[in-house]
Amino acid sequence: MSVRFAVRLTPRGGRDAIDGVGEDGVLRVRVAAPPVEGAANEALCRLLARALGVAPGGVRIVGGGSGRRKLVEADADPPRLAAAWPGLAAADPAGRRAILPGRGD
């Protein structure tokens, strides 16, 4: 199963880190890579895949490839994402968002 969610990426952020979920339900991520030739996007996908315990190809950018706000699709189930990042909003194919349910919901 795959889930889509929004990410706000900060390239050249000093280090690769997931800073958490903002009040808007968007995951905040920083990477050390510069936004040149897709390096920051590749670093984002690798970081999210590692955090979710999925294969590197299991995380893809499906929208916003050249901007800071991105739509990401991950091969992970919603409860796993909700446990990893409480408050994260999932996006449906039309781009609308809804808060992922927590464990046991």
Residue, then its C-alpha position, 0 to 999 in steps of 0.5 A: m500500500s502506498v500513501r501520499f503526503a506533503v513535505r517541506l524540504t530545506p536543501r543545504g540544511g546542514r545535515d539530513a534530518i526530519d524535523g517533525v510535522g508542522e501545524d499544517g500537517v506537512l512533514r518538515v525535512r532538511v538535507a545537506a545536499p544542494p538543490v542541484e541536479g536532483a541531489a536534494n530530492e534524492a537525499l530526501c527519498r533516501l532519508l524518508a526510506r531509511a526512516l520508514g524502513v522501506a527500500p530506497g525505491g519505495v519513496r518517490i516524489v510525485g509532485g513539486g520536484s523543483g520547489r520546496r513543497k513536495l508531494v511524496e508517495a511512500d510504500a508504507d501503510p498509513p498506521r506506520l506513517a502515523a506512528a512515525w510522524p503524529g499529525l502528518a496529513a495524507a494527501d489523496p490523488a487530488g491533493r486534498r489532505a486529511i490527518l492520518p489516524g493514529r495507532g488503534d484508530 
